[in-house]
């Protein structure tokens, strides 16, 4: 019986709303765990992440965000994407096709847990565990209406807390430091949550 040929990795680049970041999308999964993500702000954080560590060897790379099937790379202002995008795309493709590991151990997520509220599911990966029906609804709205759009732009949004009418979220990947993220947060996400979740008055981003 003939062994099926394994499809090679194909990588293509997509621009994001953040001019400092580019999204490199793969035709196969990079991380197998459901909902897994990893963000690296410097080479010092990449001891268990071989691919991000290699990417930081490029002098213009300032940040790396990895999720199911794409990598978002943040560059410094000293270079233009036109000068480096082909080099990065080919490097990632060749590295993966040679069998290089992406991440050996995911970085520990600082996620609050509370056993007093039991109703959680796998979709809440990386969100702070909801402690009330209102927080549960907030996470559901973020997952269903917000996260897909944010991920399509190479970023990630996660719920952190809800207190006195204010929802605090964390932005990663292309959303972190994006000039348009404040507008999106206020005119889009805040308006949506205020309309769909009673008691929500404001949405703010957690400082990283």
MDTraj code that builds the backbone (N, CA, C; nanometers):
import mdtraj as md
import numpy as np

residues = "UNK UNK UNK UNK UNK UNK UNK UNK UNK UNK UNK UNK UNK UNK UNK UNK UNK UNK UNK UNK UNK UNK UNK UNK UNK UNK UNK UNK UNK UNK UNK UNK UNK UNK UNK UNK UNK UNK UNK UNK UNK UNK UNK UNK UNK UNK UNK UNK UNK UNK UNK UNK UNK UNK UNK UNK UNK UNK UNK UNK UNK UNK UNK UNK UNK UNK UNK UNK UNK UNK UNK UNK UNK UNK UNK UNK UNK UNK UNK UNK UNK UNK UNK UNK UNK UNK UNK UNK UNK UNK UNK UNK UNK UNK UNK UNK UNK UNK UNK UNK UNK UNK UNK UNK UNK UNK UNK UNK UNK UNK UNK UNK UNK UNK UNK UNK UNK UNK UNK UNK UNK UNK UNK UNK UNK UNK UNK UNK UNK UNK UNK UNK UNK UNK UNK UNK UNK UNK UNK UNK UNK UNK UNK UNK UNK UNK UNK UNK UNK UNK UNK UNK UNK UNK UNK UNK UNK UNK UNK UNK UNK UNK UNK UNK UNK UNK UNK UNK UNK UNK UNK UNK UNK UNK UNK UNK UNK UNK UNK UNK UNK UNK UNK UNK UNK UNK UNK UNK UNK UNK UNK UNK UNK UNK UNK UNK UNK UNK UNK UNK UNK UNK UNK UNK UNK UNK UNK UNK".split()
xyz = np.array([
    [0.0856, -0.1201, 0.0000],
    [0.0000, 0.0000, 0.0000],
    [0.0884, 0.1239, 0.0000],
    [0.0555, 0.2185, -0.0846],
    [0.1381, 0.3369, -0.0991],
    [0.1120, 0.4343, 0.0146],
    [0.2184, 0.4852, 0.0758],
    [0.2047, 0.5827, 0.1837],
    [0.1689, 0.7183, 0.1251],
    [0.0635, 0.7839, 0.1748],
    [0.0257, 0.9130, 0.1190],
    [0.1351, 1.0175, 0.1410],
    [0.1568, 1.0999, 0.0406],
    [0.2589, 1.2042, 0.0500],
    [0.2078, 1.3168, 0.1393],
    [0.2926, 1.3578, 0.2327],
    [0.2533, 1.4655, 0.3227],
    [0.2636, 1.5991, 0.2498],
    [0.1584, 1.6784, 0.2594],
    [0.1581, 1.8074, 0.1923],
    [0.2622, 1.8997, 0.2548],
    [0.3377, 1.9710, 0.1721],
    [0.4349, 2.0655, 0.2272],
    [0.3642, 2.1888, 0.2826],
    [0.4337, 2.2592, 0.3689],
    [0.3812, 2.3857, 0.4195],
    [0.3851, 2.4897, 0.3086],
    [0.2773, 2.5626, 0.2979],
    [0.2712, 2.6791, 0.2100],
    [0.2434, 2.7994, 0.2990],
    [0.3199, 2.9043, 0.2836],
    [0.3056, 3.0244, 0.3660],
    [0.2742, 3.1435, 0.2761],
    [0.1712, 3.2180, 0.3134],
    [0.1469, 3.3436, 0.2417],
    [0.1310, 3.4570, 0.3423],
    [0.1610, 3.5770, 0.2984],
    [0.1604, 3.6927, 0.3874],
    [0.0342, 3.7752, 0.3676],
    [-0.0187, 3.8262, 0.4789],
    [-0.1350, 3.9153, 0.4749],
    [-0.1038, 4.0389, 0.5577],
    [-0.1370, 4.1551, 0.5055],
    [-0.1195, 4.2768, 0.5834],
    [-0.2254, 4.2816, 0.6934],
    [-0.2011, 4.3620, 0.7949],
    [-0.2936, 4.3791, 0.9060],
    [-0.3210, 4.5281, 0.9241],
    [-0.4203, 4.5638, 1.0052],
    [-0.4451, 4.7073, 1.0290],
    [-0.3274, 4.7776, 1.0969],
    [-0.2406, 4.7018, 1.1608],
    [-0.1234, 4.7584, 1.2267],
    [-0.0081, 4.7613, 1.1265],
    [0.0403, 4.8786, 1.0866],
    [0.1461, 4.8853, 0.9857],
    [0.2777, 4.8226, 1.0295],
    [0.2943, 4.7977, 1.1591],
    [0.4188, 4.7382, 1.2085],
    [0.4149, 4.5864, 1.2082],
    [0.2998, 4.5267, 1.1776],
    [0.2892, 4.3813, 1.1844],
    [0.2443, 4.3223, 1.0512],
    [0.2850, 4.1982, 1.0285],
    [0.2442, 4.1225, 0.9102],
    [0.2033, 3.9826, 0.9563],
    [0.1007, 3.9288, 0.8936],
    [0.0470, 3.7973, 0.9285],
    [0.0950, 3.6957, 0.8249],
    [0.1613, 3.5894, 0.8725],
    [0.2101, 3.4836, 0.7843],
    [0.1241, 3.3592, 0.8090],
    [0.0416, 3.3252, 0.7114],
    [-0.0594, 3.2207, 0.7260],
    [-0.0088, 3.0905, 0.6655],
    [-0.0307, 2.9793, 0.7370],
    [0.0115, 2.8472, 0.6898],
    [-0.1100, 2.7667, 0.6448],
    [-0.0871, 2.6722, 0.5558],
    [-0.1951, 2.5857, 0.5081],
    [-0.2190, 2.4664, 0.6004],
    [-0.1398, 2.4563, 0.7079],
    [-0.1576, 2.3491, 0.8065],
    [-0.1428, 2.4082, 0.9464],
    [-0.1880, 2.3311, 1.0454],
    [-0.1816, 2.3810, 1.1825],
    [-0.0373, 2.3912, 1.2318],
    [-0.0092, 2.5000, 1.3015],
    [0.1205, 2.5195, 1.3654],
    [0.1162, 2.4751, 1.5115],
    [0.0006, 2.4964, 1.5762],
    [-0.0207, 2.4545, 1.7146],
    [-0.1414, 2.3617, 1.7164],
    [-0.1277, 2.2467, 1.7794],
    [-0.2336, 2.1464, 1.7767],
    [-0.3372, 2.1650, 1.8868],
    [-0.2967, 2.2213, 1.9999],
    [-0.3901, 2.2357, 2.1125],
    [-0.4990, 2.3366, 2.0766],
    [-0.6232, 2.3009, 2.1055],
    [-0.7362, 2.3877, 2.0721],
    [-0.7260, 2.5221, 2.1431],
    [-0.7345, 2.6296, 2.0663],
    [-0.7315, 2.7640, 2.1229],
    [-0.5959, 2.8104, 2.1689],
    [-0.4900, 2.7328, 2.1432],
    [-0.3570, 2.7690, 2.1930],
    [-0.3013, 2.8903, 2.1199],
    [-0.2379, 2.9784, 2.1938],
    [-0.1671, 3.0935, 2.1375],
    [-0.0418, 3.1184, 2.2195],
    [0.0512, 3.1906, 2.1609],
    [0.1729, 3.2268, 2.2344],
    [0.2258, 3.3582, 2.1798],
    [0.2631, 3.4467, 2.2690],
    [0.3180, 3.5761, 2.2274],
    [0.4543, 3.5967, 2.2921],
    [0.5479, 3.6473, 2.2129],
    [0.6849, 3.6698, 2.2595],
    [0.7251, 3.8124, 2.2269],
    [0.7677, 3.8856, 2.3303],
    [0.8075, 4.0255, 2.3150],
    [0.9571, 4.0427, 2.2955],
    [1.0342, 3.9372, 2.3265],
    [1.1795, 3.9461, 2.3096],
    [1.2372, 3.8066, 2.2962],
    [1.3619, 3.7996, 2.2482],
    [1.4289, 3.6706, 2.2321],
    [1.4493, 3.6008, 2.3657],
    [1.4574, 3.6772, 2.4738],
    [1.4804, 3.6200, 2.6062],
    [1.3656, 3.5291, 2.6507],
    [1.2473, 3.5456, 2.5900],
    [1.1297, 3.4678, 2.6306],
    [1.1127, 3.3387, 2.5512],
    [1.2053, 3.3093, 2.4589],
    [1.1807, 3.2025, 2.3613],
    [1.2587, 3.0735, 2.3884],
    [1.2924, 3.0465, 2.5136],
    [1.3725, 2.9274, 2.5448],
    [1.3054, 2.7984, 2.4969],
    [1.1725, 2.7907, 2.5054],
    [1.0995, 2.6699, 2.4649],
    [1.0242, 2.6905, 2.3339],
    [1.0676, 2.7890, 2.2558],
    [0.9975, 2.8217, 2.1316],
    [1.0989, 2.8359, 2.0176],
    [1.1362, 2.7252, 1.9546],
    [1.2425, 2.7275, 1.8532],
    [1.2168, 2.8211, 1.7352],
    [1.0942, 2.8203, 1.6795],
    [1.0691, 2.9069, 1.5636],
    [1.0704, 3.0548, 1.6010],
    [0.9978, 3.0972, 1.7051],
    [1.0096, 3.2377, 1.7457],
    [1.1538, 3.2776, 1.7775],
    [1.2303, 3.1871, 1.8403],
    [1.3698, 3.2176, 1.8714],
    [1.4481, 3.2463, 1.7439],
    [1.4249, 3.1671, 1.6400],
    [1.4940, 3.1877, 1.5126],
    [1.4504, 3.3192, 1.4472],
    [1.3216, 3.3512, 1.4598],
    [1.2726, 3.4763, 1.4014],
    [1.3362, 3.5984, 1.4671],
    [1.3600, 3.5895, 1.5980],
    [1.4224, 3.7015, 1.6681],
    [1.5687, 3.7208, 1.6284],
    [1.6253, 3.6255, 1.5566],
    [1.7610, 3.6435, 1.5070],
    [1.7670, 3.7448, 1.3926],
    [1.6522, 3.7700, 1.3320],
    [1.6456, 3.8797, 1.2354],
    [1.6470, 4.0109, 1.3150],
    [1.7381, 4.1013, 1.2873],
    [1.7530, 4.2212, 1.3713],
    [1.6326, 4.3146, 1.3717],
    [1.5456, 4.3017, 1.2737],
    [1.4301, 4.3909, 1.2643],
    [1.3053, 4.3349, 1.3321],
    [1.3096, 4.2111, 1.3844],
    [1.1920, 4.1510, 1.4481],
    [1.1822, 4.1965, 1.5935],
    [1.0670, 4.2527, 1.6297],
    [1.0440, 4.3033, 1.7654],
    [0.9430, 4.2215, 1.8442],
    [0.8623, 4.1403, 1.7756],
    [0.7617, 4.0609, 1.8448],
    [0.7102, 3.9496, 1.7559],
    [0.6691, 3.8392, 1.8191],
    [0.6167, 3.7233, 1.7461],
    [0.4942, 3.6708, 1.8204],
    [0.3865, 3.6512, 1.7466],
    [0.2625, 3.5962, 1.8021],
    [0.2246, 3.4744, 1.7184],
    [0.1997, 3.3599, 1.7856],
    [0.1704, 3.2356, 1.7151],
    [0.0356, 3.1826, 1.7607],
    [-0.0461, 3.1414, 1.6650],
    [-0.1715, 3.0754, 1.6969],
    [-0.1914, 2.9593, 1.6000],
    [-0.3131, 2.9056, 1.5927],
    [-0.3379, 2.7801, 1.5219],
    [-0.2687, 2.7678, 1.3866],
    [-0.2936, 2.8622, 1.2975],
    [-0.2382, 2.8463, 1.1632],
    [-0.1730, 2.9726, 1.1083],
    [-0.1351, 3.0644, 1.1964],
    [-0.0614, 3.1798, 1.1474],
    [0.0351, 3.2347, 1.2520],
    [0.1323, 3.3099, 1.2012],
    [0.2308, 3.3786, 1.2845],
    [0.2226, 3.5270, 1.2517],
    [0.2100, 3.6109, 1.3524],
    [0.2140, 3.7546, 1.3319],
    [0.3501, 3.8053, 1.3774],
    [0.4193, 3.8736, 1.2882],
    [0.5522, 3.9271, 1.3188],
    [0.5439, 4.0790, 1.3265],
    [0.6000, 4.1348, 1.4321],
    [0.6088, 4.2803, 1.4481],
    [0.7516, 4.3233, 1.4175],
    [0.7670, 4.4229, 1.3315],
    [0.9007, 4.4679, 1.2912],
    [0.9323, 4.6041, 1.3510],
    [1.0592, 4.6405, 1.3464],
    [1.1012, 4.7738, 1.3871],
    [1.0764, 4.8721, 1.2727],
    [1.0899, 5.0008, 1.3016],
    [1.0627, 5.1030, 1.2006],
    [1.1790, 5.1249, 1.1044],
    [1.2907, 5.0565, 1.1270],
    [1.4103, 5.0845, 1.0455],
    [1.4044, 5.0183, 0.9083],
    [1.3077, 4.9272, 0.8876],
    [1.2955, 4.8594, 0.7580],
    [1.1514, 4.8672, 0.7087],
    [1.1344, 4.8500, 0.5778],
    [1.0019, 4.8454, 0.5172],
    [0.9635, 4.7001, 0.4910],
    [0.8337, 4.6721, 0.4968],
    [0.7888, 4.5354, 0.4702],
    [0.8293, 4.4898, 0.3305],
    [0.8266, 4.5806, 0.2353],
    [0.8632, 4.5446, 0.0980],
    [1.0041, 4.4868, 0.0897],
    [1.0907, 4.5263, 0.1819],
    [1.2307, 4.4816, 0.1791],
    [1.2531, 4.3478, 0.2505],
    [1.1583, 4.3063, 0.3354],
    [1.1834, 4.1876, 0.4195],
    [1.0767, 4.0799, 0.4103],
    [0.9621, 4.1118, 0.3527],
    [0.8504, 4.0175, 0.3573],
    [0.8821, 3.8864, 0.2870],
    [0.9484, 3.8927, 0.1722],
    [0.9816, 3.7705, 0.0988],
    [1.0818, 3.6861, 0.1772],
    [1.1795, 3.7520, 0.2381],
    [1.2801, 3.6814, 0.3176],
    [1.2168, 3.6077, 0.4344],
    [1.1263, 3.6735, 0.5054],
    [1.0593, 3.6109, 0.6200],
    [0.9684, 3.4970, 0.5758],
    [0.8922, 3.5194, 0.4716],
    [0.7995, 3.4157, 0.4248],
    [0.8753, 3.2893, 0.3837],
    [0.9844, 3.3073, 0.3097],
    [1.0619, 3.1917, 0.2647],
    [1.1329, 3.1231, 0.3812],
    [1.1775, 3.2028, 0.4787],
    [1.2429, 3.1426, 0.5950],
    [1.1448, 3.0546, 0.6726],
    [1.0246, 3.1071, 0.7007],
    [0.9249, 3.0311, 0.7762],
    [0.8866, 2.9046, 0.7006],
    [0.8628, 2.9167, 0.5699],
    [0.8256, 2.8008, 0.4886],
    [0.9333, 2.6930, 0.4907],
    [1.0586, 2.7333, 0.4665],
    [1.1684, 2.6362, 0.4618],
    [1.1919, 2.5719, 0.5980],
    [1.1820, 2.6524, 0.7040],
    [1.2016, 2.6008, 0.8401],
    [1.0988, 2.4922, 0.8708],
    [0.9732, 2.5197, 0.8396],
    [0.8663, 2.4221, 0.8688],
    [0.8786, 2.2984, 0.7816],
    [0.9131, 2.3153, 0.6552],
    [0.9230, 2.2006, 0.5655],
    [1.0434, 2.1121, 0.5958],
    [1.1401, 2.1646, 0.6709],
    [1.2533, 2.0835, 0.7148],
    [1.2249, 2.0135, 0.8479],
    [1.1018, 2.0307, 0.8970],
    [1.0622, 1.9631, 1.0202],
    [1.0958, 2.0378, 1.1468],
    [1.1265, 2.1658, 1.1357],
    [1.1606, 2.2444, 1.2546],
    [1.0429, 2.2589, 1.3489],
    [1.0712, 2.2519, 1.4790],
    [0.9657, 2.2653, 1.5802],
    [0.9205, 2.4101, 1.5907],
    [0.7921, 2.4293, 1.6138],
    [0.7393, 2.5647, 1.6303],
    [0.7553, 2.6085, 1.7750],
    [0.6860, 2.5399, 1.8666],
    [0.6936, 2.5694, 2.0102],
    [0.6935, 2.4370, 2.0842],
    [0.7914, 2.4167, 2.1700],
    [0.7981, 2.2935, 2.2482],
    [0.7048, 2.2982, 2.3688],
    [0.7041, 2.4116, 2.4371],
    [0.6174, 2.4296, 2.5537],
    [0.5555, 2.5677, 2.5465],
    [0.4234, 2.5735, 2.5500],
    [0.3557, 2.7025, 2.5465],
    [0.3868, 2.7821, 2.6725],
    [0.4028, 2.9134, 2.6592],
    [0.4279, 2.9940, 2.7792],
    [0.3092, 2.9888, 2.8736],
    [0.3374, 2.9958, 3.0015],
    [0.2311, 2.9896, 3.1022],
    [0.1422, 3.1115, 3.0894],
    [0.0117, 3.0871, 3.0858],
    [-0.0837, 3.1961, 3.0746],
    [-0.1257, 3.2423, 3.2134],
    [-0.1257, 3.3736, 3.2338],
    [-0.1694, 3.4287, 3.3613],
    [-0.3208, 3.4441, 3.3583],
    [-0.3880, 3.3340, 3.3874],
    [-0.5340, 3.3322, 3.3816],
    [-0.5894, 3.3053, 3.5201],
    [-0.6778, 3.3916, 3.5650],
    [-0.7409, 3.3748, 3.6965],
    [-0.8451, 3.2641, 3.6890],
    [-0.8487, 3.1805, 3.7891],
    [-0.9524, 3.0770, 3.7947],
    [-1.0289, 3.0889, 3.9256],
    [-1.1537, 3.0519, 3.9196],
    [-1.2384, 3.0587, 4.0385],
    [-1.3350, 2.9415, 4.0344],
    [-1.3217, 2.8492, 4.1296],
    [-1.4033, 2.7285, 4.1296],
    [-1.5487, 2.7565, 4.1674],
    [-1.5793, 2.8791, 4.2103],
    [-1.7158, 2.9096, 4.2502],
    [-1.8087, 2.9213, 4.1298],
    [-1.7500, 2.9388, 4.0089],
    [-1.8323, 2.9456, 3.8890],
    [-1.7876, 2.8350, 3.7964],
    [-1.8680, 2.7297, 3.7857],
    [-1.8257, 2.6059, 3.7218],
    [-1.8471, 2.6032, 3.5711],
    [-1.9386, 2.6850, 3.5195],
    [-1.9798, 2.6701, 3.3800],
    [-1.8763, 2.7315, 3.2854],
    [-1.7743, 2.6545, 3.2532],
    [-1.6740, 2.7000, 3.1575],
    [-1.6574, 2.5924, 3.0519],
    [-1.6131, 2.6337, 2.9328],
    [-1.5900, 2.5391, 2.8246],
    [-1.4573, 2.5690, 2.7606],
    [-1.4173, 2.4837, 2.6642],
    [-1.2863, 2.4980, 2.6014],
    [-1.2721, 2.6281, 2.5234],
    [-1.3830, 2.6921, 2.4854],
    [-1.3720, 2.8171, 2.4104],
    [-1.3167, 2.9292, 2.4970],
    [-1.3111, 2.9084, 2.6294],
    [-1.2637, 3.0136, 2.7170],
    [-1.1115, 3.0107, 2.7339],
    [-1.0399, 2.9358, 2.6490],
    [-0.8942, 2.9315, 2.6561],
    [-0.8375, 3.0721, 2.6552],
    [-0.7541, 3.1018, 2.7537],
    [-0.6847, 3.2300, 2.7706],
    [-0.7709, 3.3389, 2.8323],
    [-0.9006, 3.3256, 2.8314],
    [-0.9835, 3.4239, 2.9014],
    [-0.9717, 3.4009, 3.0520],
    [-0.9844, 3.5082, 3.1276],
    [-1.0019, 3.4908, 3.2711],
    [-1.1334, 3.4158, 3.2926],
    [-1.1324, 3.3166, 3.3817],
    [-1.2529, 3.2366, 3.4045],
    [-1.3678, 3.3252, 3.4518],
    [-1.4825, 3.3213, 3.3828],
    [-1.5967, 3.4051, 3.4237],
    [-1.6483, 3.3654, 3.5606],
    [-1.6799, 3.4657, 3.6413],
    [-1.7240, 3.4408, 3.7782],
    [-1.8703, 3.4771, 3.8004],
    [-1.9385, 3.5165, 3.6941],
    [-2.0799, 3.5505, 3.7063],
    [-2.1458, 3.5279, 3.5706],
    [-2.2773, 3.5329, 3.5687],
    [-2.3500, 3.5172, 3.4436],
    [-2.3161, 3.6303, 3.3462],
    [-2.2975, 3.7505, 3.3993],
    [-2.2630, 3.8641, 3.3136],
    [-2.1267, 3.8424, 3.2471],
    [-2.0281, 3.7992, 3.3247],
    [-1.8953, 3.7747, 3.2682],
    [-1.8996, 3.6601, 3.1673],
    [-1.9806, 3.5594, 3.1957],
    [-1.9966, 3.4476, 3.1033],
    [-2.0515, 3.4987, 2.9703],
    [-2.1479, 3.5893, 2.9743],
    [-2.2071, 3.6455, 2.8531],
    [-2.1046, 3.7311, 2.7785],
    [-2.0242, 3.8058, 2.8514],
    [-1.9214, 3.8886, 2.7882],
    [-1.8247, 3.8017, 2.7079],
    [-1.7801, 3.6919, 2.7692],
    [-1.6866, 3.6018, 2.7008],
    [-1.7521, 3.5400, 2.5772],
    [-1.8791, 3.5025, 2.5903],
    [-1.9499, 3.4443, 2.4758],
    [-1.9587, 3.5431, 2.3592],
    [-1.9871, 3.6681, 2.3891],
    [-1.9958, 3.7707, 2.2841],
    [-1.8593, 3.7922, 2.2193],
    [-1.7539, 3.7996, 2.3010],
    [-1.6191, 3.8166, 2.2464],
    [-1.5821, 3.7000, 2.1548],
    [-1.6145, 3.5775, 2.1977],
    [-1.5806, 3.4592, 2.1187],
    [-1.6598, 3.4536, 1.9878],
    [-1.7877, 3.4837, 1.9954],
    [-1.8740, 3.4661, 1.8788],
    [-1.8634, 3.5800, 1.7785],
    [-1.8552, 3.7038, 1.8269],
    [-1.8644, 3.8186, 1.7370],
    [-1.7328, 3.8944, 1.7163],
    [-1.6439, 3.8905, 1.8145],
    [-1.5248, 3.9750, 1.8075],
    [-1.3998, 3.8977, 1.7692],
    [-1.3755, 3.7858, 1.8354],
    [-1.2494, 3.7138, 1.8161],
    [-1.2236, 3.6716, 1.6707],
    [-1.3248, 3.6199, 1.5971],
    [-1.2961, 3.5818, 1.4578],
    [-1.2439, 3.6970, 1.3736],
    [-1.3026, 3.8167, 1.3911],
    [-1.2587, 3.9326, 1.3135],
    [-1.1181, 3.9757, 1.3541],
    [-1.0908, 3.9722, 1.4841],
    [-0.9591, 4.0122, 1.5332],
    [-0.8524, 3.9140, 1.4849],
    [-0.8840, 3.7843, 1.4891],
    [-0.7882, 3.6842, 1.4428],
    [-0.7623, 3.6970, 1.2926],
    [-0.8628, 3.7355, 1.2172],
    [-0.8428, 3.7517, 1.0729],
    [-0.7453, 3.8649, 1.0433],
    [-0.7292, 3.9559, 1.1395],
    [-0.6331, 4.0656, 1.1255],
    [-0.5001, 4.0342, 1.1934],
    [-0.4825, 3.9091, 1.2370],
    [-0.3555, 3.8691, 1.2959],
    [-0.3400, 3.8994, 1.4428],
    [-0.4516, 3.9163, 1.5128],
    [-0.4438, 3.9499, 1.6547],
    [-0.5268, 3.8567, 1.7414],
    [-0.5381, 3.8922, 1.8672],
    [-0.6157, 3.8144, 1.9636],
    [-0.6692, 3.9077, 2.0706],
    [-0.7933, 3.8849, 2.1117],
    [-0.8525, 3.9605, 2.2220],
    [-0.9009, 3.8625, 2.3270],
    [-0.8711, 3.8902, 2.4534],
    [-0.9156, 3.8030, 2.5614],
    [-0.9744, 3.8857, 2.6753],
    [-1.0718, 3.8268, 2.7429],
    [-1.1371, 3.8910, 2.8568],
    [-1.0471, 3.8838, 2.9794],
    [-1.0379, 3.9941, 3.0531],
    [-0.9574, 3.9966, 3.1757],
    [-1.0417, 4.0208, 3.3008],
    [-1.1318, 4.1205, 3.2967],
    [-1.2107, 4.1460, 3.4177],
    [-1.3326, 4.2317, 3.3843],
    [-1.4272, 4.2327, 3.4787],
    [-1.5458, 4.3175, 3.4677],
    [-1.5745, 4.3738, 3.6051],
    [-1.5697, 4.5050, 3.6155],
    [-1.5883, 4.5683, 3.7461],
    [-1.6504, 4.7063, 3.7277],
    [-1.7565, 4.7314, 3.8026],
    [-1.8247, 4.8610, 3.7998],
    [-1.8607, 4.9054, 3.6583],
    [-1.9050, 4.8104, 3.5776],
    [-1.9481, 4.8429, 3.4422],
    [-1.8379, 4.8472, 3.3382],
    [-1.7130, 4.8307, 3.3817],
    [-1.5992, 4.8390, 3.2885],
    [-1.5444, 4.7007, 3.2577],
    [-1.5396, 4.6674, 3.1294],
    [-1.4801, 4.5423, 3.0826],
    [-1.3348, 4.5694, 3.0442],
    [-1.2437, 4.4926, 3.1009],
    [-1.1027, 4.5036, 3.0648],
    [-1.0637, 4.3846, 2.9791],
    [-1.0028, 4.4120, 2.8637],
    [-0.9597, 4.3065, 2.7728],
    [-0.8095, 4.3195, 2.7491],
    [-0.7505, 4.2137, 2.6966],
    [-0.6091, 4.2160, 2.6603],
    [-0.5984, 4.1952, 2.5100],
    [-0.5138, 4.2743, 2.4466],
    [-0.4931, 4.2666, 2.3022],
    [-0.3537, 4.2138, 2.2738],
    [-0.3444, 4.1180, 2.1812],
    [-0.2155, 4.0598, 2.1453],
    [-0.1977, 4.0602, 1.9938],
    [-0.0777, 4.0232, 1.9511],
    [-0.0498, 4.0148, 1.8088],
    [-0.0558, 4.1500, 1.7420],
    [-0.1196, 4.1587, 1.6249],
    [-0.1243, 4.2841, 1.5502],
    [-0.2040, 4.3915, 1.6226],
    [-0.2939, 4.3514, 1.7138],
    [-0.3756, 4.4496, 1.7866],
    [-0.2940, 4.5269, 1.8891],
    [-0.1881, 4.4650, 1.9407],
    [-0.1063, 4.5297, 2.0428],
    [-0.0260, 4.6424, 1.9795],
    [-0.0541, 4.7645, 2.0219],
    [0.0183, 4.8788, 1.9693],
    [-0.0334, 4.9296, 1.8364],
    [-0.1416, 4.8742, 1.7870],
    [-0.1967, 4.9176, 1.6587],
    [-0.2622, 5.0553, 1.6740],
    [-0.2308, 5.1492, 1.5852],
    [-0.2884, 5.2841, 1.5955],
    [-0.4406, 5.2852, 1.5889],
    [-0.4985, 5.1888, 1.5170],
    [-0.6448, 5.1879, 1.5015],
    [-0.7163, 5.1059, 1.6078],
    [-0.6391, 5.0415, 1.6967],
    [-0.7036, 4.9525, 1.7937],
    [-0.7925, 5.0270, 1.8920],
    [-0.7556, 5.1502, 1.9289],
    [-0.8376, 5.2282, 2.0218],
    [-0.9727, 5.2606, 1.9604],
    [-0.9716, 5.2971, 1.8325],
    [-1.0966, 5.3271, 1.7628],
    [-1.1832, 5.2022, 1.7559],
    [-1.1217, 5.0888, 1.7198],
    [-1.1949, 4.9627, 1.7114],
    [-1.2533, 4.9243, 1.8465],
    [-1.1736, 4.9433, 1.9516],
    [-1.2160, 4.9070, 2.0855],
    [-1.3393, 4.9864, 2.1271],
    [-1.3362, 5.1167, 2.1009],
    [-1.4444, 5.2037, 2.1462],
    [-1.5660, 5.2013, 2.0541],
    [-1.5441, 5.2175, 1.9241],
    [-1.6575, 5.2287, 1.8326],
    [-1.7168, 5.0944, 1.7958],
    [-1.6361, 4.9862, 1.8064],
    [-1.6853, 4.8549, 1.7679],
    [-1.7168, 4.7651, 1.8849],
    [-1.6134, 4.7266, 1.9585],
    [-1.6298, 4.6283, 2.0653],
    [-1.7120, 4.6834, 2.1813],
    [-1.6821, 4.8055, 2.2235],
    [-1.7576, 4.8642, 2.3342],
    [-1.9053, 4.8789, 2.2980],
    [-1.9329, 4.9265, 2.1780],
    [-2.0730, 4.9435, 2.1364],
    [-2.1456, 4.8103, 2.1322],
    [-2.0774, 4.7064, 2.0841],
    [-2.1380, 4.5737, 2.0767],
    [-2.1713, 4.5186, 2.2150],
    [-2.0741, 4.5257, 2.3066],
    [-2.0961, 4.4719, 2.4410],
    [-2.2026, 4.5516, 2.5170],
    [-2.2038, 4.6831, 2.4999],
    [-2.3049, 4.7635, 2.5675],
    [-2.4455, 4.7277, 2.5187],
    [-2.4539, 4.6930, 2.3894],
    [-2.5839, 4.6583, 2.3318],
    [-2.6281, 4.5187, 2.3724],
    [-2.5335, 4.4252, 2.3862],
    [-2.5687, 4.2852, 2.4052],
    [-2.5604, 4.2370, 2.5498],
    [-2.4886, 4.3097, 2.6347],
    [-2.4722, 4.2653, 2.7735],
    [-2.5157, 4.3768, 2.8682],
    [-2.6290, 4.3631, 2.9348],
    [-2.6743, 4.4645, 3.0300],
    [-2.5700, 4.4869, 3.1401],
    [-2.5452, 4.6119, 3.1705],
    [-2.4506, 4.6455, 3.2762],
    [-2.3158, 4.6895, 3.2267],
    [-2.2821, 4.6611, 3.1011],
    [-2.1536, 4.7032, 3.0450],
    [-2.1634, 4.8510, 3.0049],
    [-2.0701, 4.9324, 3.0546],
    [-2.0675, 5.0741, 3.0242],
    [-1.9451, 5.1153, 2.9426],
    [-1.8359, 5.0401, 2.9593],
    [-1.7097, 5.0814, 2.8960],
    [-1.6222, 4.9584, 2.8732],
    [-1.5366, 4.9663, 2.7703],
    [-1.4380, 4.8626, 2.7453],
    [-1.3009, 4.9291, 2.7348],
    [-1.2054, 4.8762, 2.8114],
    [-1.0690, 4.9289, 2.8084],
    [-0.9708, 4.8164, 2.7852],
    [-0.8522, 4.8503, 2.7338],
    [-0.7480, 4.7508, 2.7081],
    [-0.6489, 4.7503, 2.8224],
    [-0.6111, 4.6309, 2.8647],
    [-0.5111, 4.6125, 2.9704],
    [-0.3740, 4.6470, 2.9171],
    [-0.2959, 4.7186, 2.9960],
    [-0.1588, 4.7515, 2.9560],
    [-0.0709, 4.6292, 2.9695],
    [0.0092, 4.6003, 2.8654],
    [0.0977, 4.4846, 2.8673],
    [0.2350, 4.5250, 2.9167],
])
top = md.Topology()
chain = top.add_chain()
for i, resn in enumerate(residues, 1):
    res = top.add_residue(resn, chain, resSeq=i)
    for name in ("N", "CA", "C"):
        top.add_atom(name, md.element.get_by_symbol(name[0]), res)
traj = md.Trajectory(xyz[None], top)
